[in-house]
């Protein structure tokens, strides 16, 4: 009887044969288990279709990111915006001198005018559309990465979210799998296995580090599994479904918290399991993102995370058996390119492992690796993650008010964050209203610097800043005074909403920022 070895290939798991099992390898149950875990194919799983879908989906995420930013870029960063990029770069030029390019890599050192900011967002949308269409993926990805990095480096507070860094890191990793050519389609060569493993390692880190951060934070709500009992009410921008999720019974909230921790702390390890188990891990992680997206508005984060999760799959389940066989085997990558991509993937793995150990490990990485990580910080492309490691249990909200006489105060209405208790939570994603988000963070602590600049723009009546709001109670001219009042908001229950129409109830806590005014030319003349 022939005893040909049964080859099993699957990323990290690459057993050469069942022969070492001896006579056990001939048992039907052993062969059945091996077939279930690894499938019948003796070849390494192909990933050309996964790459094709991943790159186009990543292009769609970039389009959404630039479209969202473009709709608010002048209000945030323009000459009359809250934090003008031009002024920020001028200060950096004075403070940092020649080191400014290394500390803040950005094309806006050349020009940061309002017109340039708008054109940069339009260029980002155009490049993203080219990536969606599969045109020149390598150079297009490089330009998208550089352009978004330019905004993140110069943008500061309003572009400091974890998913901004996630988009940059994902784009950098995508360069290692992008095929050559102007219109490569599926590509003739399979993505290098080192790059595929790097992307699966990225998926693992994103979820596992978020779970680990919750466990290591010492936060009592994660420890006693009550976190989701607060989350839907206190998250930055809940959805209508989030309001209903808050009404669920406490036992359901506890079980939901346990499931979320299971998805983040246990399931990610299946990214390195045999192919069939690895494929199955895609679904609970995608389900977690769907649940987060249904109950809260997190911009493009959930979509980007789901797109990264595509690397838990391979071509066979995506294409089906017929199409999978029709595509035929890929041509192996050879020569210098294979070595360069493999070396780059290995280097990025080492750097991201070092970053993980630096934040979550028992000891810091070696000195050289630590210095390399410090040098790469301005690129925002070697990151660690840790979403909602500490759960907020109350919801303070800032209400901005203006007055002409210091006696009668009228409230500004934000587009998306809670202000009017009668207004339901909105659907916003994949758009991210960055001012509304930062107002949530501001309410948790003392007034940040940008907040004072925001109030000053309201007193000036800046059209670009007012465009970020839903309603200005002073349509003809800016008020003489503005102030900020702090409230605590709580979601109503179903009976209260049915009776009163209120989605929120609120209690005034006091002044967040006292009334201020600015000198006006007309007042000086008088």
VMD Tcl script that draws the C-alpha trace (Angstrom):
set ca {
  {0.00 0.00 0.00}
  {1.28 3.46 -0.91}
  {2.06 5.72 2.02}
  {2.23 9.17 0.42}
  {2.49 11.99 2.95}
  {-0.61 14.09 3.44}
  {0.56 17.69 3.16}
  {-1.19 20.35 5.20}
  {-0.47 24.03 4.54}
  {-2.08 26.86 6.42}
  {-0.03 29.90 7.37}
  {1.75 29.21 10.61}
  {0.45 25.63 10.71}
  {2.36 23.71 8.07}
  {2.62 20.07 9.02}
  {4.61 18.17 6.43}
  {2.99 14.82 6.98}
  {0.79 12.71 9.17}
  {3.49 10.06 9.05}
  {4.94 10.92 12.48}
  {1.65 9.73 13.95}
  {2.51 6.27 12.79}
  {-0.38 3.83 12.66}
  {-2.67 6.50 14.18}
  {-2.50 8.41 10.91}
  {-4.37 5.57 9.20}
  {-7.32 5.76 11.58}
  {-10.43 7.23 9.92}
  {-11.11 9.52 12.87}
  {-7.62 11.05 12.66}
  {-7.98 11.65 8.94}
  {-11.47 13.07 9.48}
  {-10.22 15.51 12.11}
  {-7.31 16.54 9.89}
  {-9.68 17.01 6.97}
  {-12.04 19.11 9.09}
  {-9.27 21.36 10.39}
  {-7.24 21.79 7.22}
  {-9.52 20.77 4.36}
  {-8.68 18.29 1.64}
  {-6.43 20.57 -0.35}
  {-2.72 19.97 0.07}
  {-1.81 23.45 -1.18}
  {-1.43 26.63 0.81}
  {-4.71 28.60 0.83}
  {-4.88 31.18 -1.94}
  {-5.65 34.82 -1.19}
  {-5.93 36.63 -4.52}
  {-9.70 37.10 -4.24}
  {-9.34 38.19 -0.61}
  {-6.75 40.75 -1.71}
  {-8.99 41.97 -4.54}
  {-11.91 42.52 -2.17}
  {-9.75 43.92 0.63}
  {-8.06 46.58 -1.50}
  {-11.32 47.78 -3.02}
  {-13.01 47.85 0.36}
  {-10.06 49.75 1.81}
  {-10.46 52.24 -1.03}
  {-14.12 52.67 -0.06}
  {-13.12 53.34 3.57}
  {-10.60 55.95 2.41}
  {-13.31 57.59 0.29}
  {-15.64 57.79 3.29}
  {-12.85 59.16 5.49}
  {-11.91 61.94 3.06}
  {-15.54 62.75 2.25}
  {-16.36 63.07 5.95}
  {-13.28 65.19 6.64}
  {-13.91 67.36 3.58}
  {-17.36 68.33 4.83}
  {-15.89 69.87 8.00}
  {-12.26 70.65 7.17}
  {-12.68 74.43 6.99}
  {-14.64 74.61 10.24}
  {-11.97 72.58 12.01}
  {-8.75 73.61 10.27}
  {-9.42 76.54 7.95}
  {-8.23 80.12 8.44}
  {-11.39 80.91 10.43}
  {-11.72 77.41 11.87}
  {-11.29 76.18 15.44}
  {-7.66 75.03 15.07}
  {-6.23 76.53 11.86}
  {-3.58 74.20 10.46}
  {-1.67 77.20 9.12}
  {-1.24 78.64 12.63}
  {-0.35 75.25 14.10}
  {2.40 74.75 11.53}
  {3.74 78.27 12.07}
  {4.10 77.56 15.79}
  {5.80 74.25 15.04}
  {8.16 75.99 12.62}
  {9.22 78.36 15.40}
  {9.50 75.71 18.15}
  {10.92 72.73 16.23}
  {13.02 74.43 13.59}
  {14.62 71.97 11.11}
  {13.19 68.98 13.03}
  {9.64 69.99 12.19}
  {9.47 67.82 9.06}
  {10.42 64.72 11.03}
  {8.09 65.51 13.93}
  {5.11 66.49 11.75}
  {5.40 64.92 8.27}
  {2.84 66.73 6.14}
  {2.42 68.17 2.66}
  {0.82 71.20 4.30}
  {4.24 72.59 5.11}
  {4.19 73.71 1.48}
  {0.77 75.37 1.66}
  {-2.05 75.14 4.21}
  {-4.50 77.62 2.74}
  {-8.23 76.93 2.81}
  {-8.19 76.12 -0.90}
  {-5.37 73.59 -0.43}
  {-7.18 71.84 2.43}
  {-10.32 71.47 0.32}
  {-8.34 70.27 -2.71}
  {-6.46 67.75 -0.57}
  {-9.76 66.20 0.55}
  {-10.96 66.08 -3.06}
  {-7.67 64.49 -4.13}
  {-8.12 61.89 -1.39}
  {-11.58 61.03 -2.70}
  {-10.24 60.75 -6.25}
  {-7.37 58.48 -5.21}
  {-9.75 56.36 -3.13}
  {-12.06 55.98 -6.14}
  {-9.08 54.79 -8.21}
  {-8.29 52.17 -5.57}
  {-11.92 51.01 -5.59}
  {-11.63 50.61 -9.36}
  {-8.39 48.68 -9.00}
  {-6.23 51.24 -10.81}
  {-2.50 51.19 -9.94}
  {-3.06 49.98 -6.37}
  {0.54 50.33 -5.19}
  {1.17 53.99 -6.08}
  {-2.41 54.93 -5.20}
  {-2.10 53.35 -1.74}
  {1.20 55.14 -1.18}
  {-0.38 58.50 -2.03}
  {-3.44 57.81 0.14}
  {-1.23 56.92 3.09}
  {0.90 60.06 2.64}
  {-2.13 62.33 2.20}
  {-4.02 61.04 5.23}
  {-0.82 61.16 7.28}
  {-0.48 64.82 6.28}
  {-3.87 65.58 7.83}
  {-3.27 63.47 10.95}
  {0.17 64.98 11.59}
  {-0.99 68.57 11.19}
  {-4.52 68.11 12.52}
  {-3.84 67.31 16.15}
  {-6.85 66.87 18.42}
  {-9.60 66.38 15.87}
  {-7.68 63.66 14.01}
  {-6.34 61.77 17.02}
  {-8.82 58.89 17.12}
  {-7.65 55.29 17.15}
  {-9.31 54.57 13.82}
  {-7.32 57.36 12.16}
  {-4.15 55.53 13.19}
  {-5.78 52.22 12.23}
  {-6.44 53.49 8.70}
  {-2.82 54.57 8.30}
  {-1.43 51.27 9.61}
  {-3.84 49.24 7.48}
  {-2.84 51.19 4.37}
  {0.85 50.62 5.06}
  {0.31 46.88 5.49}
  {-1.85 46.80 2.36}
  {1.13 48.01 0.32}
  {2.83 44.67 0.99}
  {0.01 42.68 -0.62}
  {-0.95 45.09 -3.42}
  {-0.25 43.64 -6.89}
  {1.89 45.33 -9.51}
  {0.59 47.00 -12.65}
  {-1.89 49.60 -13.83}
  {-4.93 47.29 -13.89}
  {-3.74 44.08 -12.20}
  {-7.18 42.64 -11.41}
  {-6.72 39.58 -9.20}
  {-2.99 39.70 -9.87}
  {-0.89 36.89 -11.26}
  {0.94 36.25 -8.02}
  {-0.49 35.24 -4.68}
  {0.22 37.69 -1.83}
  {3.43 36.76 0.02}
  {2.60 34.56 2.98}
  {4.61 36.81 5.33}
  {2.40 39.78 4.38}
  {-0.77 37.72 4.83}
  {0.37 36.67 8.29}
  {1.21 40.28 9.11}
  {-2.37 41.30 8.29}
  {-3.79 38.46 10.40}
  {-1.48 39.56 13.20}
  {-2.95 43.05 12.74}
  {-6.48 41.67 13.14}
  {-5.37 39.77 16.24}
  {-3.76 42.84 17.82}
  {-6.73 45.10 17.16}
  {-9.16 42.82 18.99}
  {-6.91 41.24 21.60}
  {-5.32 44.50 22.70}
  {-8.75 46.08 23.07}
  {-9.81 43.18 25.28}
  {-6.55 43.13 27.20}
  {-6.82 46.87 27.88}
  {-10.21 46.31 29.49}
  {-8.92 43.52 31.71}
  {-5.73 45.34 32.73}
  {-7.40 48.68 33.41}
  {-8.90 47.51 36.70}
  {-12.19 49.10 35.70}
  {-14.89 47.71 37.98}
  {-17.59 47.60 35.28}
  {-15.54 45.23 33.10}
  {-14.53 43.23 36.15}
  {-18.11 42.63 37.30}
  {-19.45 42.38 33.72}
  {-21.78 45.40 33.96}
  {-19.99 47.58 31.39}
  {-22.64 47.35 28.67}
  {-25.26 48.38 31.19}
  {-23.64 51.83 30.98}
  {-22.12 51.80 27.50}
  {-25.19 52.43 25.35}
  {-26.15 55.47 27.44}
  {-22.71 57.00 27.93}
  {-21.01 56.36 24.56}
  {-20.26 59.48 22.49}
  {-22.99 59.24 19.83}
  {-25.57 56.48 20.38}
  {-28.04 55.43 17.71}
  {-31.79 54.84 18.15}
  {-31.04 51.12 18.47}
  {-28.54 52.02 21.19}
  {-31.37 53.70 23.10}
  {-33.45 50.52 22.91}
  {-30.43 48.36 23.81}
  {-30.09 50.40 27.00}
  {-33.57 49.21 28.00}
  {-32.55 45.53 27.97}
  {-32.71 43.67 31.31}
  {-29.57 43.63 33.45}
  {-28.95 39.87 32.98}
  {-28.91 40.40 29.21}
  {-26.44 43.27 29.61}
  {-24.16 41.04 31.70}
  {-24.23 38.23 29.14}
  {-23.58 40.74 26.35}
  {-20.54 42.02 28.25}
  {-19.22 38.47 28.64}
  {-19.71 37.81 24.92}
  {-17.89 41.03 23.99}
  {-14.91 40.07 26.17}
  {-14.95 36.56 24.71}
  {-14.85 37.99 21.17}
  {-11.96 40.29 22.04}
  {-9.86 38.07 24.31}
  {-10.34 34.50 23.00}
  {-11.60 34.51 19.40}
  {-8.62 36.51 18.02}
  {-6.30 33.57 18.72}
  {-8.19 31.64 16.05}
  {-6.58 33.93 13.45}
  {-3.63 31.52 13.63}
  {-5.69 28.32 13.72}
  {-6.03 25.82 10.84}
  {-7.89 27.23 7.88}
  {-11.42 26.02 8.62}
  {-11.34 27.18 12.24}
  {-9.79 30.45 11.13}
  {-12.59 31.01 8.63}
  {-15.19 30.45 11.34}
  {-13.57 33.11 13.53}
  {-14.51 35.76 10.96}
  {-18.19 35.57 11.87}
  {-18.20 36.33 15.63}
  {-15.78 39.20 15.06}
  {-17.88 40.58 12.21}
  {-20.96 40.14 14.41}
  {-19.29 42.15 17.17}
  {-18.63 45.00 14.73}
  {-22.20 44.85 13.46}
  {-23.48 45.14 17.03}
  {-21.21 48.11 17.78}
  {-22.25 49.83 14.54}
  {-25.95 49.24 15.21}
  {-25.85 50.81 18.67}
  {-23.27 53.59 18.25}
  {-21.87 55.95 15.61}
  {-18.15 55.30 15.23}
  {-17.40 56.78 11.84}
  {-15.62 54.38 9.51}
  {-14.14 52.31 12.36}
  {-16.51 49.33 12.20}
  {-16.32 49.09 8.42}
  {-12.52 49.29 8.44}
  {-12.28 46.63 11.15}
  {-14.59 44.32 9.21}
  {-12.51 44.90 6.06}
  {-9.35 43.90 7.93}
  {-11.17 40.77 9.08}
  {-11.36 39.58 5.46}
  {-7.84 38.23 5.94}
  {-9.27 35.56 8.23}
  {-10.78 34.08 5.07}
  {-9.19 32.74 1.90}
  {-10.29 32.40 -1.71}
  {-12.22 29.13 -1.53}
  {-15.12 30.29 0.70}
  {-15.22 33.64 -1.10}
  {-15.35 32.28 -4.64}
  {-17.05 28.94 -4.13}
  {-15.55 25.68 -5.35}
  {-16.35 26.19 -9.04}
  {-14.84 29.66 -9.38}
  {-12.00 28.71 -7.07}
  {-10.97 25.87 -9.38}
  {-11.45 28.06 -12.46}
  {-9.00 30.72 -11.25}
  {-6.20 28.18 -11.16}
  {-3.05 28.31 -9.05}
  {-1.15 31.56 -8.70}
  {2.34 32.12 -9.99}
  {4.79 32.18 -7.07}
  {6.57 35.45 -6.36}
  {10.27 35.14 -6.96}
  {13.53 37.00 -6.71}
  {14.36 40.25 -5.03}
  {10.75 41.39 -4.66}
  {9.84 38.35 -2.61}
  {12.82 38.93 -0.34}
  {12.10 42.66 0.09}
  {8.42 42.16 0.91}
  {9.21 39.31 3.27}
  {11.85 41.40 5.03}
  {9.49 44.39 5.30}
  {6.71 42.21 6.72}
  {9.12 40.69 9.24}
  {10.34 44.14 10.28}
  {6.78 45.44 10.73}
  {5.88 42.35 12.74}
  {8.87 42.92 15.00}
  {8.00 46.59 15.46}
  {4.34 45.94 16.23}
  {5.29 43.14 18.63}
  {7.64 45.57 20.35}
  {4.88 48.18 20.59}
  {2.56 45.55 22.07}
  {5.13 44.53 24.68}
  {5.88 48.16 25.48}
  {2.25 48.84 26.36}
  {0.94 45.50 27.60}
  {3.95 43.30 28.29}
  {5.73 42.67 31.59}
  {8.85 44.51 30.41}
  {9.89 47.04 27.78}
  {11.38 45.87 24.47}
  {15.17 46.03 23.95}
  {16.78 49.46 23.69}
  {17.29 49.49 19.92}
  {13.71 48.41 19.25}
  {12.40 50.98 21.72}
  {14.37 53.75 19.99}
  {13.03 52.65 16.61}
  {9.47 52.79 17.95}
  {10.06 56.30 19.28}
  {11.40 57.41 15.91}
  {8.34 56.01 14.11}
  {5.73 57.67 16.35}
  {5.20 60.61 13.92}
  {4.15 58.17 11.18}
  {1.18 56.87 13.23}
  {1.61 53.51 11.49}
  {2.94 51.24 14.25}
  {0.21 51.34 16.86}
  {-1.40 49.69 19.84}
  {-5.14 49.68 20.48}
  {-7.40 49.75 23.50}
  {-10.93 50.99 22.93}
  {-13.14 51.73 25.96}
  {-10.67 50.28 28.45}
  {-12.39 52.34 31.17}
  {-16.17 52.62 30.92}
  {-17.78 55.97 31.70}
  {-20.77 55.48 34.00}
  {-22.23 58.99 33.76}
  {-22.93 61.23 30.79}
  {-21.95 64.86 31.32}
  {-22.85 67.04 28.34}
  {-21.80 70.58 27.51}
  {-24.47 72.99 26.27}
  {-23.17 76.19 24.66}
  {-25.29 79.29 25.27}
  {-25.13 82.82 23.92}
  {-26.60 86.10 25.14}
  {-26.75 89.75 24.11}
  {-27.45 91.12 27.58}
  {-26.03 88.53 29.98}
  {-29.53 87.76 31.27}
  {-31.38 85.82 28.57}
  {-29.37 82.85 27.30}
  {-30.13 80.84 24.15}
  {-28.61 77.41 23.38}
  {-26.68 76.48 20.24}
  {-27.92 73.21 18.75}
  {-25.30 70.67 17.68}
  {-25.98 68.49 14.67}
  {-25.54 65.13 16.33}
  {-24.61 65.18 20.02}
  {-27.45 65.36 22.56}
  {-28.67 68.89 23.25}
  {-32.47 68.96 22.96}
  {-33.85 66.10 25.15}
  {-36.73 65.64 22.70}
  {-34.46 64.84 19.77}
  {-33.79 61.12 19.18}
  {-30.24 59.78 18.89}
  {-29.18 60.12 15.23}
  {-27.76 57.83 12.57}
  {-24.43 59.38 11.55}
  {-21.87 56.73 10.57}
  {-19.85 56.33 8.44}
  {-19.58 60.13 8.73}
  {-17.72 61.22 11.86}
  {-18.65 64.68 13.19}
  {-15.36 65.40 14.89}
  {-16.48 68.47 16.84}
  {-19.41 66.55 18.34}
  {-17.06 63.72 19.31}
  {-14.53 66.01 20.95}
  {-17.31 67.74 22.88}
  {-17.98 64.37 24.53}
  {-14.33 64.08 25.61}
  {-14.23 67.71 26.75}
  {-17.18 67.16 29.10}
  {-15.22 64.47 30.98}
  {-12.52 66.89 32.17}
  {-11.42 70.53 32.36}
  {-11.85 72.71 29.25}
  {-9.17 71.91 26.65}
  {-7.40 74.66 24.70}
  {-9.38 74.12 21.53}
  {-12.62 74.70 23.44}
  {-11.71 78.32 24.19}
  {-10.86 78.81 20.51}
  {-14.26 77.33 19.61}
  {-16.08 79.82 21.86}
  {-14.07 82.66 20.35}
  {-15.13 81.62 16.83}
  {-18.77 81.65 17.95}
  {-18.32 85.20 19.23}
  {-16.77 86.15 15.90}
  {-19.61 84.48 14.02}
  {-17.27 82.37 11.86}
  {-19.45 80.92 9.04}
  {-17.20 77.86 8.73}
  {-17.55 77.00 12.42}
  {-21.28 77.75 12.52}
  {-21.69 75.32 9.61}
  {-20.61 72.54 11.98}
  {-23.71 73.20 14.11}
  {-27.36 72.40 13.52}
  {-28.76 75.76 14.58}
  {-27.40 79.13 15.68}
  {-29.89 81.08 17.83}
  {-28.36 84.36 16.61}
  {-28.92 84.42 12.83}
  {-28.33 88.14 12.28}
  {-25.19 88.84 14.30}
  {-23.06 86.98 16.86}
  {-24.00 87.26 20.55}
  {-22.10 89.53 22.91}
  {-21.44 86.71 25.38}
  {-21.09 82.94 25.25}
  {-20.79 80.43 28.06}
  {-20.87 76.67 28.58}
  {-23.22 74.89 30.97}
  {-22.67 71.32 32.16}
  {-25.61 68.91 32.36}
  {-25.91 65.24 33.19}
  {-27.95 63.39 30.57}
  {-29.71 60.07 31.12}
  {-31.71 58.01 28.66}
  {-35.39 57.86 29.53}
  {-37.24 54.55 29.81}
  {-39.84 53.38 27.32}
  {-42.79 54.50 29.44}
  {-41.40 58.00 29.96}
  {-40.70 58.44 26.26}
  {-44.20 57.23 25.38}
  {-45.73 59.68 27.84}
  {-43.53 62.76 27.29}
  {-41.77 62.23 23.95}
  {-38.40 62.72 25.68}
  {-35.46 60.53 24.65}
  {-33.26 62.08 27.32}
  {-33.71 63.61 30.73}
  {-31.14 66.02 32.04}
  {-30.05 67.75 35.22}
  {-28.03 70.95 35.35}
  {-24.72 70.52 37.19}
  {-23.39 74.07 36.89}
  {-21.14 76.20 34.69}
  {-18.52 74.41 32.63}
  {-16.99 77.62 31.32}
  {-17.90 81.15 32.48}
  {-19.30 83.80 30.17}
  {-16.72 85.46 27.93}
  {-16.80 88.20 25.34}
  {-14.44 89.75 22.82}
  {-13.78 93.32 21.78}
  {-15.61 94.25 18.58}
  {-14.69 97.05 16.17}
  {-18.25 98.43 16.25}
  {-18.23 98.52 20.07}
  {-14.83 100.26 20.12}
  {-16.05 102.90 17.69}
  {-19.11 103.59 19.83}
}
mol new
graphics top color blue
foreach p $ca { graphics top sphere $p radius 0.5 }
foreach p [lrange $ca 0 end-1] q [lrange $ca 1 end] { graphics top cylinder $p $q radius 0.2 }
display resetview
